[in-house]
Amino acid sequence: MRNRVSIDIPSLGAGAAVAVVGAFVLLDSSGGFELSLGWMAVVLTGALGLILVLSGLARSPERDDD
């Protein structure tokens, strides 16, 4: 019998976000396009927002049975 594989969605999303940020930095440093500090802040804020949303969605809701 095989064990069922579970996917950790926040870790997968965080890895994808970090990979996208890394690709932008790599393209900027290689001269592919000019990425200003303002646009880098937008990319980093979007990546952080994605990670926070996914980690919030992965939590189970707490029950208050009082």
Residue, then its C-alpha position, 0 to 999 in steps of 0.5 A: m500500500r502506498n502512502r498518500v503524498s501531501i502537498d504543503i501549499p504555503s511552502l510551494g507558493a513561497g518557493a515559487a515566489v522566491a524563484v520569480v524574485g530571483a528570476f527578476v534579479l537575474l534578468d536585471s543583473s544580466g542586462g535583460f531589462e532595467l529594474s528600478l528600486g521602486w519596481m523591486a519593492v513592488v515585486l517583493t511586496g507581491a511575493l510577501g503578500l502571496i506567502l502570507v495569503l497562502s499561509g493564512l489559507a492553510r491554517s484550519p479555522e479555530r473553533d470557539d465552542d463556549 
